[in-house]
Amino acid sequence: MRTAARPCRHMRENGPVTSATRQPATPAAAVPPRLIATDLDGTLLRDDKSVSPRTVAALAAAEEAGIEVFFVTGRPARWMDVVSEHVHGHGLAICGNGAAVVDLHGGPGTHRFVKVRELARDNALDAVRLLRDAAPGTVYAVEQTYGFYQEPGYPKLHMETPDGLAPAEELLAPDAPGAGEPVLKILAFHPEMDPDGFLTLARLAIGERANVTRSSPSALLEISGPGVSKASTLALCCAERGISHEQVVAFGDMPNDVEMLTWAGQSYAMGNAHPDVVAAASGRTVANNDDGVAVVIERMLAEQM
């Protein structure tokens, strides 16, 4: 049984946020890092979804050196148990590609939403309609703060049982089950299209009504509110801490990481990264299975000694 919905501090209309556009920077080597922002799947986590002992030690050493570590992921809060014990002092993670900032201190099943940047239901309905027209055969799921709903034809991509089955238009209706909860993102899956081609088509079809990205190797898109991304929410969190983008080191591997890697003062594409990520990052490291994040952190800390 799901935890009952809890009050969240909403950012209605995805209002004014700190710019996530990278500004001309002081050379990265001259700016001591204050925050590490890392994606999880394909980046910090190995392919078996574990955090290696070497990576655990590197994260702890960074925190001990006074550098905050933020997990910045497309995962929903309920999938964060794999790293909950590694959040150290602040306990915060950015989930849902920037749609939520979550306090993981409570442990499994008790995560608290600190900030929510929801996808307005009207925008979500527009995105569904436009993408249905542009890519017939697309099927949808709806990710909310505490609920997950899907269309009957949506494949078993996630190891969980949905809270309800219905067409997306019904799931997003004002009287739908869970209508009192914010929508964080909708997921759109196409069984036949090329993943990158599907992403390009969707961005053209949906335009500025929503932010569209992807992190899966399949043709699965993640659709969030306008302007909502890992980068823009990370920029908000950094601004609250007085941290500039030059003081951020970021890691990623998939298209949903591109904006964050472009924004950060130093950024690293994993050895297994998508070509767009390699192009966006200022540096490269080895693959996730070879502890690429830890390799960079260890070197960075050694240079500060």
Summary of the structure (lengths in Angstrom):
residues: 305
radius of gyration: 18.5
end to end distance: 49.4
largest distance: 58.6
contacts: 1045
relative contact order: 0.18
helix: 37%
strand: 20%
